[in-house]
Amino acid sequence: MHEPSKEWKKDDASSIKELLGLWLFLLYCLVYIGFITINVVSPKFMAIDVGSFNVAITYGLGLIVLAMVLAFAYNHVSTHAEELLNNNQGRDGETE
């Protein structure tokens, strides 16, 4: 039932993925800090209506959407970097 463990190869794209992950995390933290700051400094601002929702709900949903967009962006760029830098892949996807 269990296959033998596979040998892990060196990931030449790991430095790019690490740097990208840190920058995207910093970006999300800054947006989230803005959300917290507005809540602490001016909670009445969060009660202003934006369409059928208020600013707090709109900003909160925006944070969720931003996290998903950043995750998809990280996945896309990381996959592309791996394809370019880890050129030890055969045509059928198995390592040579």
C-alpha positions as CSV (number, residue, x, y, z in Angstrom):
1,M,0.0,0.0,0.0
2,H,2.8,2.4,0.8
3,E,5.3,3.4,-1.8
4,P,8.9,3.8,-0.9
5,S,9.9,7.4,0.0
6,K,11.1,9.5,-2.9
7,E,14.4,11.3,-2.8
8,W,14.0,15.0,-2.6
9,K,16.0,17.0,-5.1
10,K,17.5,20.5,-4.6
11,D,14.9,23.2,-5.4
12,D,16.7,25.9,-7.4
13,A,13.7,28.1,-7.1
14,S,13.5,28.1,-3.3
15,S,15.2,31.5,-2.8
16,I,12.8,33.1,-5.3
17,K,9.8,31.5,-3.6
18,E,11.0,32.5,-0.2
19,L,11.6,36.1,-1.2
20,L,8.2,36.3,-2.9
21,G,6.4,34.7,0.1
22,L,8.0,37.3,2.4
23,W,7.0,40.2,0.2
24,L,3.4,39.0,-0.2
25,F,3.2,38.4,3.6
26,L,4.5,41.9,4.2
27,L,1.9,43.4,1.8
28,Y,-0.9,41.5,3.4
29,C,0.3,42.6,6.9
30,L,0.3,46.2,5.9
31,V,-3.3,46.0,4.6
32,Y,-4.3,44.2,7.7
33,I,-2.6,46.7,9.9
34,G,-4.6,49.4,8.1
35,F,-7.8,47.5,9.0
36,I,-6.8,47.3,12.7
37,T,-5.7,50.9,12.8
38,I,-9.0,52.2,11.4
39,N,-10.9,50.1,13.9
40,V,-8.8,51.5,16.8
41,V,-8.6,55.2,15.7
42,S,-12.0,55.7,14.1
43,P,-14.5,52.9,14.8
44,K,-17.3,55.2,13.6
45,F,-15.7,55.2,10.1
46,M,-16.2,51.4,10.0
47,A,-20.0,51.9,10.4
48,I,-20.4,54.0,7.3
49,D,-22.5,52.3,4.7
50,V,-21.0,51.1,1.4
51,G,-23.9,49.8,-0.6
52,S,-25.8,47.3,1.5
53,F,-22.8,46.6,3.7
54,N,-20.7,48.8,6.0
55,V,-17.0,49.6,5.7
56,A,-16.0,46.9,8.3
57,I,-17.7,44.1,6.3
58,T,-16.5,45.4,3.0
59,Y,-12.9,45.7,4.2
60,G,-13.0,42.3,5.9
61,L,-14.3,40.6,2.8
62,G,-11.6,42.5,0.9
63,L,-9.0,41.0,3.2
64,I,-10.2,37.5,2.5
65,V,-10.2,38.1,-1.3
66,L,-6.8,39.7,-1.1
67,A,-5.4,36.6,0.7
68,M,-6.8,34.4,-2.0
69,V,-5.4,36.6,-4.8
70,L,-2.0,36.6,-3.2
71,A,-2.1,32.8,-2.7
72,F,-2.9,32.3,-6.4
73,A,-0.3,34.8,-7.4
74,Y,2.3,33.0,-5.2
75,N,1.4,29.6,-6.7
76,H,1.5,30.9,-10.3
77,V,4.9,32.6,-9.9
78,S,6.4,29.7,-7.9
79,T,5.3,27.2,-10.4
80,H,6.7,29.2,-13.2
81,A,10.0,29.7,-11.4
82,E,10.2,26.0,-10.6
83,E,9.7,25.1,-14.3
84,L,12.4,27.6,-15.4
85,L,15.0,26.8,-12.7
86,N,14.5,23.1,-12.0
87,N,15.3,21.9,-15.4
88,N,16.0,18.3,-14.3
89,Q,12.5,17.2,-15.3
90,G,11.9,14.8,-18.1
91,R,9.2,15.2,-20.7
92,D,6.8,12.9,-18.8
93,G,7.2,14.8,-15.5
94,E,9.5,12.3,-13.8
95,T,12.9,13.2,-12.6
96,E,15.8,11.9,-14.5
